[in-house]
């Protein structure tokens, strides 16, 4: 796998003043911006082509990327700016040609994971032949605020429930995905629209999805409470 799309355009409005002058993807953990952590992990795993989408405070994201490009001599980092937010699914559909019918990754760059991406990639490489998508998952204590995945005995997806108040278990999507070229080919036939990947695309492909469950901490840093907990855990594990 050589290509990854990092979603970094959102406002992070739930974080309030925390993101008044800093985009969510550049919030720091142990003096390292979150976006850099993702780039480091991808570089270690020989992902050579990166596409980062921007919208909120794009000049700061651009400046940061320009400042660290030389740290990754074998990686090309591209930026696509959205004058209007396309949604996580819309961004993927708009940039589907970036993947050139190769295996690729779609990553919400405002999540903090402590697992090694290598483990996730290896899991994808051993997926059952009938699956085209691998989902990074974690066990959550607040399923009503997550996308919950139901799996069969082979850890292949059965159903997906986005922020449901009903009880569907505690296995949550970490909004980090690896897909093969067949998935890209199928997605190419989808009509382009401003849409959400988890709400509008993932349910169509959940039964073709292989599940990776991390045993490491995972944080969606979208709320002040989660952000504070993530900061504390990052310091503990540093």
LUMKE-580260 format. One line per 5 residues: their letters; for each residue y negated, x, z of N, C-alpha, C. Coordinates in pm, 1 decimal. Example, Ala and Ser with C-alpha at 12.3 -4.5 7.8 and 13.67 -1.06 7.14 Angstrom:
2
AS	569.0:1319.0:780.0:450.0:1230.0:780.0:330.0:1320.0:780.0 | 225.0:1285.0:708.0:106.0:1367.0:714.0:-3.0:1290.0:787.0
END
This chain:
238
XXXXX	118.1:82.1:0.0:0.0:0.0:0.0:-124.7:86.6:0.0 | -219.6:54.5:-90.8:-335.8:142.8:-105.3:-469.1:70.7:-92.7 | -467.9:-61.0:-72.7:-593.2:-135.5:-75.3:-607.2:-229.6:44.8 | -730.0:-240.8:95.8:-756.0:-329.4:208.9:-895.5:-388.8:198.0 | -905.0:-516.6:229.0:-1032.8:-587.2:236.9:-1065.1:-609.7:384.1
XXXXX	-1177.1:-553.2:427.5:-1222.3:-567.8:566.0:-1333.7:-671.6:570.9 | -1309.9:-779.7:642.5:-1408.1:-886.9:654.8:-1506.3:-853.5:766.8 | -1632.6:-831.5:730.0:-1730.6:-784.3:827.7:-1865.4:-851.6:811.3 | -1866.3:-972.5:755.3:-1992.5:-1034.3:716.3:-2048.2:-1133.7:817.6 | -1967.2:-1177.0:913.8:-2004.8:-1289.0:999.3:-2120.3:-1262.1:1094.3
XXXXX	-2179.2:-1371.4:1141.5:-2292.8:-1362.7:1233.1:-2250.9:-1331.2:1376.7 | -2133.8:-1377.3:1417.7:-2094.9:-1359.5:1557.7:-2182.3:-1438.8:1652.2 | -2217.8:-1560.4:1612.8:-2316.3:-1638.8:1688.7:-2273.8:-1668.1:1832.2 | -2143.1:-1677.8:1856.7:-2097.9:-1708.2:1993.3:-2130.0:-1595.8:2091.1 | -2157.1:-1475.6:2037.6:-2187.9:-1361.1:2123.7:-2333.9:-1358.3:2168.0
XXXXX	-2416.8:-1445.7:2113.1:-2554.7:-1455.4:2156.1:-2633.5:-1327.1:2135.9 | -2706.0:-1285.4:2241.1:-2795.5:-1169.9:2231.2:-2722.8:-1039.3:2200.9 | -2593.5:-1034.8:2226.3:-2517.1:-911.3:2204.6:-2526.9:-865.8:2059.4 | -2538.5:-962.1:1966.9:-2542.2:-926.4:1825.1:-2679.4:-951.7:1762.5 | -2783.5:-956.2:1844.9:-2918.5:-976.8:1789.9:-2958.1:-864.6:1695.5
XXXXX	-2919.9:-742.0:1728.8:-2960.1:-626.2:1647.9:-2840.9:-544.7:1597.8 | -2720.2:-585.1:1634.3:-2600.2:-511.7:1593.6:-2496.6:-608.9:1538.6 | -2451.2:-590.8:1415.0:-2345.2:-677.9:1363.8:-2217.2:-659.2:1443.6 | -2138.9:-764.4:1452.5:-2019.9:-764.1:1537.1:-1924.7:-650.0:1503.4 | -1912.6:-618.0:1376.4:-1818.6:-513.2:1335.8:-1862.2:-373.9:1380.3
XXXXX	-1988.5:-360.4:1426.0:-2037.5:-229.6:1471.2:-2050.5:-221.1:1623.1 | -2007.5:-324.5:1694.7:-2004.5:-314.2:1840.8:-1911.2:-200.7:1880.6 | -1948.6:-127.0:1983.8:-1875.7:-4.9:2016.7:-1777.8:-23.3:2131.9 | -1667.1:46.4:2118.6:-1565.6:55.6:2223.3:-1536.5:203.8:2243.4 | -1565.1:251.7:2364.9:-1553.1:395.9:2393.0:-1632.7:478.2:2292.1
XXXXX	-1758.1:433.7:2270.6:-1852.4:504.2:2182.9:-1806.9:512.1:2037.5 | -1722.3:420.2:1997.0:-1675.4:417.5:1858.7:-1690.4:276.8:1802.3 | -1769.9:260.6:1696.9:-1783.4:127.1:1637.1:-1648.2:72.1:1593.6 | -1633.1:-57.0:1608.3:-1506.2:-121.6:1576.0:-1466.5:-97.1:1430.5 | -1563.9:-101.8:1340.6:-1534.4:-79.4:1199.1:-1475.7:59.6:1176.5
XXXXX	-1525.0:158.4:1250.3:-1471.3:294.1:1234.5:-1326.1:301.9:1280.1 | -1292.3:229.2:1385.2:-1152.9:229.3:1430.3:-1061.2:178.2:1320.3 | -1102.3:70.2:1253.5:-1020.7:17.9:1144.4:-1010.0:119.2:1030.8 | -1122.1:182.2:996.5:-1119.6:280.6:888.0:-1030.7:399.0:923.2 | -1036.9:443.4:1047.9:-950.6:553.6:1091.9:-803.7:517.0:1077.3
XXXXX	-768.7:395.9:1123.4:-628.8:352.2:1116.4:-581.2:341.3:972.5 | -666.3:289.8:886.0:-628.4:275.5:745.4:-615.9:412.0:678.1 | -704.5:502.0:713.2:-699.7:636.5:654.1:-571.3:709.1:692.7 | -534.2:698.7:819.2:-410.5:761.1:866.7:-289.9:708.8:788.9 | -298.3:583.4:746.6:-186.6:521.3:675.3:-202.8:527.1:523.0
XXXXX	-288.8:616.2:477.7:-303.4:645.8:334.0:-350.0:526.9:250.7 | -426.6:438.6:312.6:-490.1:332.1:234.9:-614.6:392.3:170.9 | -619.0:394.3:39.4:-718.5:474.2:-31.1:-839.2:395.2:-82.1 | -825.8:265.7:-96.8:-935.1:184.0:-149.0:-969.6:74.9:-47.8 | -1094.1:78.9:0.0:-1139.4:-16.5:101.6:-1256.1:-96.3:45.5
XXXXX	-1253.5:-226.8:67.3:-1365.6:-312.9:31.7:-1414.9:-382.2:158.4 | -1543.2:-365.8:188.0:-1604.6:-426.3:306.9:-1706.0:-529.9:259.9 | -1693.9:-653.5:307.9:-1795.9:-752.2:271.1:-1904.6:-756.1:377.9 | -2028.1:-783.2:335.0:-2142.0:-786.1:425.9:-2224.3:-912.7:403.0 | -2297.6:-950.6:505.6:-2394.9:-1059.8:495.3:-2499.1:-1045.5:605.9
XXXXX	-2454.1:-1050.8:731.5:-2546.3:-1040.2:845.0:-2578.4:-893.0:871.9 | -2708.8:-861.4:878.3:-2756.6:-724.6:900.0:-2685.2:-625.1:807.2 | -2685.2:-652.6:678.2:-2609.8:-567.1:585.6:-2660.6:-424.3:578.7 | -2791.0:-406.6:598.2:-2845.4:-271.0:590.8:-2787.1:-181.5:698.9 | -2754.6:-237.3:813.9:-2695.6:-156.8:921.3:-2550.9:-120.9:889.8
XXXXX	-2477.7:-214.7:832.8:-2339.7:-185.0:793.7:-2338.8:-81.2:682.4 | -2427.0:-97.5:583.8:-2435.3:-1.2:473.7:-2470.7:138.5:524.0 | -2567.8:144.6:613.6:-2609.8:274.0:667.6:-2496.0:341.6:742.5 | -2421.9:262.8:820.5:-2309.6:319.6:894.6:-2202.7:372.3:799.6 | -2166.6:292.5:700.0:-2063.8:335.3:605.3:-2106.5:462.7:533.1
XXXXX	-2232.4:467.4:491.7:-2282.1:587.3:423.4:-2273.6:709.0:514.4 | -2299.6:688.6:644.5:-2302.7:801.5:738.5:-2164.5:859.7:767.8 | -2058.4:781.6:745.6:-1923.5:829.8:781.5:-1831.9:849.6:660.7 | -1883.2:826.2:541.9:-1798.6:836.4:422.5:-1730.1:972.1:411.2 | -1801.5:1077.3:446.8:-1745.0:1211.7:431.5:-1629.4:1237.9:527.4
XXXXX	-1611.6:1150.9:626.8:-1498.2:1165.7:718.6:-1365.8:1129.1:651.5 | -1375.4:1065.0:535.5:-1256.0:1013.0:468.4:-1252.9:1061.7:323.3 | -1223.8:1188.0:302.3:-1231.0:1245.2:167.2:-1134.5:1184.0:66.9 | -1027.9:1122.4:112.7:-929.7:1064.6:21.4:-936.5:912.0:19.5 | -1047.9:858.0:68.9:-1064.5:713.0:73.9:-1194.7:674.1:5.7
XXXXX	-1188.7:572.1:-79.1:-1307.9:516.9:-142.4:-1346.3:388.1:-70.2 | -1468.5:384.4:-16.2:-1514.9:267.0:56.8:-1619.3:195.3:-27.6 | -1588.3:72.8:-66.6:-1677.7:-8.8:-148.9:-1735.5:-120.4:-62.0 | -1852.0:-168.8:-99.6:-1917.3:-277.4:-26.8:-1949.6:-389.9:-124.0 | -1921.9:-512.8:-82.8:-1962.4:-629.0:-159.9:-2049.1:-718.0:-71.1
XXXXX	-2171.3:-743.6:-115.7:-2264.1:-823.3:-35.5:-2257.5:-969.7:-76.7 | -2258.1:-1057.5:22.0:-2256.6:-1201.6:-1.9:-2391.5:-1260.5:37.2 | -2466.9:-1307.3:-61.4:-2594.3:-1372.6:-29.9:-2570.5:-1501.8:46.9 | -2459.1:-1566.3:14.9:-2412.4:-1684.2:87.6:-2271.2:-1655.1:135.3 | -2244.6:-1680.5:262.5:-2110.9:-1654.4:314.3:-2007.6:-1737.4:239.1
XXXXX	-1901.5:-1670.0:195.3:-1797.7:-1735.3:114.8:-1681.7:-1785.8:198.2 | -1679.2:-1750.0:325.9:-1562.9:-1780.2:408.8:-1455.8:-1675.3:386.7 | -1364.5:-1663.2:482.0:-1263.3:-1557.7:474.1:-1171.3:-1573.2:353.4 | -1140.3:-1697.3:319.1:-1059.0:-1721.7:200.6:-1139.3:-1705.7:73.2 | -1263.1:-1752.3:75.6:-1348.7:-1740.2:-41.1:-1374.5:-1595.4:-78.7
XXXXX	-1392.4:-1510.0:21.6:-1413.7:-1368.1:-6.1:-1291.9:-1307.0:-72.9 | -1173.4:-1342.4:-24.1:-1050.7:-1290.4:-85.3:-1037.3:-1338.1:-229.6 | -1058.3:-1466.4:-254.3:-1045.3:-1520.7:-389.5:-1149.0:-1460.5:-483.0 | -1270.9:-1441.9:-433.8:-1377.5:-1385.4:-516.4:-1347.4:-1241.7:-557.5 | -1275.5:-1170.5:-471.0:-1247.6:-1028.6:-495.0:-1100.6:-1001.8:-524.3
XXXXX	-1031.4:-1102.0:-576.8:-887.5:-1089.6:-599.1:-854.6:-975.5:-695.1 | -944.1:-946.6:-790.0:-917.9:-839.1:-886.6:-921.9:-701.1:-821.8 | -981.7:-690.8:-703.6:-985.8:-563.1:-632.6:-845.1:-511.7:-605.1 | -751.3:-602.5:-585.0:-615.2:-562.2:-547.6:-528.8:-521.6:-667.2 | -571.7:-555.0:-787.5:-504.2:-507.4:-909.3:-353.1:-534.6:-905.6
XXXXX	-317.1:-650.9:-851.9:-175.1:-688.7:-843.6:-90.9:-587.3:-766.8 | -149.7:-526.0:-665.2:-78.2:-434.2:-577.6:-67.6:-496.1:-438.6 | 21.0:-440.5:-355.7:23.7:-481.4:-215.3:-112.0:-449.2:-152.3 | -154.0:-531.9:-59.7:-283.4:-508.5:2.6:-291.4:-569.7:141.2 | -406.5:-549.3:204.6:-429.6:-600.7:339.1:-559.5:-680.3:342.9
XXXXX	-560.2:-783.2:426.2:-680.3:-860.5:457.5:-698.1:-852.9:608.6 | -813.0:-801.7:653.1:-832.4:-773.8:795.9:-965.1:-830.7:842.7 | -962.2:-906.1:951.5:-1085.3:-945.5:1018.8:-1131.1:-824.9:1101.4 | -1237.5:-761.3:1057.6:-1278.4:-634.1:1117.5:-1347.6:-650.0:1251.7 | -1355.2:-772.1:1303.3:-1416.3:-792.2:1434.8:-1311.3:-819.2:1541.8
XXXXX	-1185.4:-789.1:1511.6:-1079.7:-795.3:1612.6:-1045.2:-654.3:1658.7 | -1008.8:-642.1:1784.7:-972.6:-512.4:1842.2:-823.7:-513.0:1873.5 | -750.1:-424.3:1806.5:-607.4:-412.7:1835.5:-578.7:-275.4:1894.1 | -474.4:-265.8:1972.4:-434.9:-138.4:2031.6:-300.3:-91.0:1977.3 | -242.7:-170.0:1889.9:-118.0:-130.9:1826.2:-147.6:-30.2:1715.5
XXXXX	-41.8:34.6:1669.2:-52.0:128.2:1558.6:-28.1:52.6:1428.4 | -121.4:59.8:1334.6:-103.4:-9.6:1208.1:22.5:35.1:1135.2 | 66.5:157.4:1162.9:187.7:208.0:1099.3:306.2:117.0:1128.9 | 316.0:69.2:1252.8:425.7:-20.2:1290.8:420.6:-150.5:1210.9 | 301.5:-201.9:1193.5:281.2:-325.9:1118.8:319.5:-306.4:971.8
XXXXX	276.1:-196.5:913.6:306.0:-168.4:772.7:456.4:-150.3:751.4 | 521.7:-78.3:842.1:666.4:-58.8:830.1:740.0:-191.5:841.3 | 690.8:-279.4:927.2:751.5:-412.0:941.3:741.0:-488.3:809.5 | 626.7:-480.5:746.7:607.8:-546.1:617.4:705.3:-491.2:513.7 | 726.0:-362.2:516.3:813.8:-298.8:417.2:959.7:-339.3:434.3
XXXXX	995.3:-390.6:551.4:1133.9:-435.2:575.6:1145.8:-587.4:573.2 | 1044.4:-656.2:521.1:1042.9:-802.7:520.7:1156.7:-858.7:435.3 | 1204.3:-977.4:467.4:1303.6:-1044.0:382.6:1249.2:-1065.2:241.8 | 1336.3:-1062.1:143.5:1293.9:-1070.9:4.0:1222.5:-1201.0:-27.4 | 1252.9:-1306.2:48.0:1191.0:-1435.3:16.7:1050.2:-1450.1:74.4
XXXXX	999.5:-1345.9:138.9:864.5:-1352.1:195.4:769.8:-1262.5:116.0 | 643.3:-1303.5:111.3:540.9:-1229.4:37.5:421.9:-1189.3:123.4 | 420.8:-1236.1:246.6:306.3:-1215.4:334.8:356.7:-1178.9:473.0 | 292.7:-1082.2:537.3:328.2:-1046.2:675.4:206.0:-1066.9:763.5 | 226.6:-1135.4:876.5:116.2:-1171.9:965.8:126.7:-1094.8:1096.4
XXXXX	18.4:-1030.1:1134.9:9.9:-961.8:1263.9:-14.1:-1068.0:1371.2 | 75.4:-1079.2:1468.6:64.8:-1182.8:1571.5:68.4:-1123.8:1711.4 | 19.5:-1201.5:1806.7:18.1:-1161.6:1946.9:41.8:-1284.9:2032.8 | 78.9:-1263.5:2156.6:98.7:-1375.7:2248.5:-33.1:-1405.7:2317.7 | -77.0:-1530.1:2307.9:-205.9:-1570.0:2362.4:-190.0:-1655.4:2487.8
XXXXX	-291.7:-1653.7:2570.9:-295.4:-1742.3:2688.3:-385.9:-1862.6:2662.5 | -449.3:-1865.8:2544.8:-537.9:-1978.4:2511.0:-507.0:-2027.0:2369.1 | -390.6:-2088.8:2351.1:-348.1:-2129.5:2216.3:-441.7:-2228.3:2148.4 | -515.6:-2306.0:2227.4:-605.3:-2405.4:2167.8:-721.3:-2341.3:2091.3 | -746.2:-2213.0:2114.6:-855.7:-2144.6:2046.1:-806.1:-2050.8:1936.6
XXXXX	-676.8:-2058.1:1905.0:-616.2:-1964.8:1808.4:-543.1:-2040.7:1698.8 | -502.1:-1965.3:1598.6:-411.0:-2017.4:1498.7:-269.2:-1986.5:1543.9 | -190.3:-2088.3:1571.0:-56.6:-2069.7:1628.0:50.2:-2077.7:1518.4 | 142.9:-1981.5:1524.4:249.9:-1972.2:1426.1:381.8:-2013.5:1490.3 | 453.8:-2102.8:1425.2:591.5:-2134.7:1463.9:685.2:-2058.8:1371.3
XXXXX	789.9:-1998.8:1428.1:879.4:-1914.8:1348.4:1024.4:-1961.5:1364.0 | 1108.6:-1920.1:1266.8:1251.0:-1947.4:1278.5:1320.9:-1827.6:1342.0 | 1452.5:-1829.7:1344.4:1528.0:-1724.3:1411.9:1516.9:-1589.3:1341.7 | 1472.4:-1588.6:1216.5:1454.7:-1463.5:1141.7:1310.0:-1415.7:1145.0 | 1229.3:-1480.0:1227.5:1087.0:-1450.2:1240.0:1012.2:-1471.7:1108.1
XXXXX	1053.2:-1575.6:1037.7:980.9:-1622.4:920.4:906.6:-1749.5:960.1 | 785.2:-1764.7:909.7:702.3:-1876.9:948.9:759.8:-2012.0:912.5 | 740.8:-2107.9:1001.9:780.4:-2246.8:977.0:657.5:-2336.9:963.7 | 564.2:-2320.0:1057.0:442.8:-2401.1:1057.6:327.1:-2318.9:1111.1 | 206.6:-2363.6:1077.6:85.7:-2297.2:1126.8:-12.6:-2404.0:1172.1
XXXXX	-66.5:-2386.3:1290.5:-159.1:-2483.7:1348.8:-287.1:-2411.8:1388.7 | -397.5:-2446.3:1325.0:-524.7:-2379.9:1351.9:-600.4:-2452.6:1463.6 | -610.2:-2387.9:1579.3:-688.0:-2437.7:1693.6:-653.4:-2582.2:1728.0 | -524.0:-2605.6:1746.0:-475.6:-2738.7:1780.7:-472.3:-2756.0:1932.4 | -502.4:-2875.8:1979.1:-495.0:-2905.3:2122.0:-353.3:-2940.4:2165.2
XXXXX	-265.0:-2962.0:2068.0:-125.3:-2991.1:2099.8:-51.0:-2861.0:2128.5 | 61.4:-2873.2:2197.0:140.1:-2755.8:2233.9:234.2:-2715.5:2120.2 | 203.9:-2600.8:2059.1:289.7:-2546.8:1953.4:334.3:-2404.2:1985.6 | 326.7:-2367.7:2111.9:367.1:-2233.7:2151.9:249.1:-2141.8:2173.9 | 278.8:-2013.7:2187.0:177.4:-1915.8:2225.9:170.6:-1795.1:2131.5
XXXXX	238.2:-1804.3:2017.3:236.1:-1694.0:1921.4:119.6:-1715.9:1825.2 | 19.3:-1629.8:1835.0:-105.3:-1650.8:1761.1:-124.5:-1548.4:1649.8 | -185.3:-1592.6:1542.4:-221.7:-1502.4:1433.7:-336.0:-1411.6:1478.0 | -321.6:-1282.7:1449.5:-427.4:-1185.9:1478.9:-521.7:-1164.1:1362.4 | -513.3:-1250.3:1260.3:-602.8:-1244.1:1144.4:-600.4:-1107.3:1077.0
XXXXX	-482.0:-1051.3:1070.0:-458.1:-926.2:997.7:-331.6:-950.1:914.4 | -343.8:-934.1:783.6:-236.4:-973.9:693.6:-204.8:-863.7:592.5 | -77.1:-851.4:558.1:-35.2:-767.0:446.4:35.3:-857.9:345.7 | 2.7:-842.2:218.9:64.9:-925.9:117.0:112.1:-841.0:0.5 | 210.1:-893.3:-72.2:261.3:-820.4:-187.6:196.5:-871.5:-315.6
XXXXX	231.2:-810.0:-427.7:166.4:-844.7:-554.1:202.0:-985.3:-600.1 | 316.7:-1036.6:-556.9:353.1:-1173.7:-593.1:256.9:-1272.6:-528.3 | 222.4:-1245.5:-403.3:123.9:-1329.0:-333.9:-9.3:-1325.5:-407.8 | -51.9:-1206.0:-449.5:-178.1:-1191.7:-521.5:-173.1:-1269.1:-653.4 | -61.0:-1260.7:-723.3:-47.6:-1332.0:-850.0:-55.6:-1482.6:-829.0
XXXXX	9.8:-1532.1:-722.8:4.3:-1675.5:-694.1:-136.6:-1717.9:-653.7 | -201.1:-1634.1:-574.4:-335.1:-1666.9:-526.6:-435.5:-1667.7:-642.0 | -408.3:-1589.1:-744.2:-499.6:-1582.0:-858.8:-511.7:-1716.4:-929.2 | -411.3:-1800.9:-912.3:-415.0:-1932.3:-977.8:-489.6:-2036.5:-894.5 | -523.4:-1999.8:-769.8:-598.4:-2092.7:-684.1:-742.2:-2103.4:-735.9
XXXXX	-799.5:-2222.8:-740.5:-939.6:-2235.1:-783.0:-1031.8:-2171.7:-679.8 | -1129.7:-2094.7:-728.6:-1221.8:-2031.2:-633.6:-1304.7:-2136.7:-560.9 | -1313.7:-2119.5:-430.8:-1396.3:-2209.0:-350.3:-1435.7:-2136.9:-222.5 | -1545.2:-2179.9:-163.6:-1582.2:-2128.6:-31.7:-1484.6:-2190.3:67.3 | -1401.8:-2106.8:129.2:-1295.6:-2161.7:213.7:-1255.1:-2061.9:321.1
XXXXX	-1175.7:-2109.7:412.9:-1125.9:-2029.2:524.3:-979.9:-1993.5:497.5 | -945.2:-1864.8:509.8:-809.2:-1821.9:478.8:-707.4:-1891.9:568.4 | -733.8:-1895.8:699.1:-635.9:-1952.6:791.8:-623.2:-2103.9:778.7 | -732.1:-2172.4:747.4:-727.4:-2318.3:737.5:-681.0:-2367.0:600.4 | -725.0:-2299.5:495.7:-707.4:-2352.0:361.0:-600.4:-2281.6:277.4
XXXXX	-567.1:-2158.1:311.8:-471.2:-2082.1:231.5:-340.7:-2057.0:306.4 | -350.7:-2007.6:428.8:-231.0:-1970.0:503.5:-129.2:-2083.0:517.8 | -169.5:-2207.4:547.3:-68.5:-2313.2:560.8:17.6:-2331.7:435.8 | -36.2:-2301.0:318.1:39.7:-2316.1:193.8:148.9:-2210.5:180.1 | 130.0:-2098.0:249.7:220.6:-1984.6:230.7:296.1:-1947.4:358.7
XXXXX	283.5:-2029.1:462.6:340.6:-1991.5:591.9:492.7:-1975.2:583.7 | 561.2:-2053.3:500.3:707.0:-2043.2:491.6:752.1:-1924.1:407.7 | 656.2:-1852.8:350.1:683.5:-1727.9:278.3:630.3:-1609.0:357.9 | 607.3:-1631.5:488.7:544.2:-1529.6:572.5:641.6:-1470.9:673.6 | 635.5:-1340.7:689.0:714.2:-1267.2:787.5:622.2:-1236.4:904.6
XXXXX	674.1:-1243.1:1025.4:590.0:-1231.4:1144.9:613.2:-1098.0:1215.1 | 502.8:-1030.6:1243.5:506.6:-910.2:1327.5:440.0:-944.4:1460.0 | 512.1:-927.3:1570.1:454.9:-956.1:1702.1:429.5:-826.3:1776.4 | 302.9:-799.9:1805.3:267.2:-679.3:1878.1:297.5:-696.1:2026.3 | 329.1:-585.5:2093.2:344.0:-587.3:2239.3:228.4:-513.1:2304.6
XXXXX	123.7:-488.0:2226.0:4.6:-418.9:2274.6:-109.3:-519.8:2292.1 | -214.2:-483.0:2365.7:-327.9:-574.6:2382.5:-395.4:-607.0:2249.2 | -447.8:-727.6:2241.5:-520.5:-774.2:2123.7:-640.6:-855.0:2171.1 | -755.8:-835.7:2106.8:-875.2:-910.6:2145.8:-952.4:-958.2:2023.7 | -977.9:-1088.9:2020.1:-1080.5:-1143.8:1932.3:-1209.5:-1134.6:2013.5
XXXXX	-1301.7:-1049.7:1970.2:-1419.2:-1022.5:2054.0:-1531.7:-1122.0:2028.1 | -1498.3:-1240.8:1978.4:-1599.6:-1335.9:1936.1:-1677.4:-1404.7:2046.0 | -1635.0:-1392.6:2172.4:-1709.3:-1453.4:2282.6:-1749.2:-1345.5:2382.5 | -1854.9:-1368.1:2460.1:-1895.3:-1269.0:2560.7:-1782.8:-1234.9:2657.6 | -1702.1:-1334.5:2695.0:-1592.5:-1310.9:2788.6:-1488.3:-1218.2:2726.0
XXXXX	-1448.2:-1248.4:2603.4:-1349.2:-1163.9:2534.8:-1403.3:-1024.7:2509.3 | -1530.7:-1017.3:2474.7:-1593.5:-887.7:2449.5:-1590.8:-802.4:2576.0 | -1624.3:-862.8:2690.4:-1624.2:-789.7:2817.7:-1483.9:-743.0:2854.2 | -1384.1:-830.4:2833.4:-1246.1:-792.9:2863.7:-1199.0:-680.2:2772.5 | -1238.9:-686.7:2645.9:-1199.5:-582.5:2550.6:-1262.3:-448.6:2587.3
XXXXX	-1387.4:-450.6:2629.9:-1452.7:-326.3:2673.4:-1379.8:-264.7:2790.9 | -1343.9:-349.1:2886.7:-1274.7:-301.8:3006.5:-1138.4:-244.0:2970.4 | -1060.8:-312.9:2885.3:-929.2:-264.5:2850.4:-938.6:-134.7:2767.6 | -1037.9:-125.7:2682.6:-1053.8:-3.3:2602.4:-1080.6:116.9:2692.9 | -1158.5:96.5:2797.7:-1185.4:206.3:2891.6:-1060.4:242.3:2969.0
XXX	-983.5:141.0:3008.9:-859.8:166.0:3082.2:-759.6:246.0:3001.9 | -755.5:221.0:2872.5:-654.4:283.0:2787.2:-703.5:409.3:2717.5 | -828.1:446.3:2742.7:-881.0:565.6:2675.1:-830.5:693.1:2741.7
END
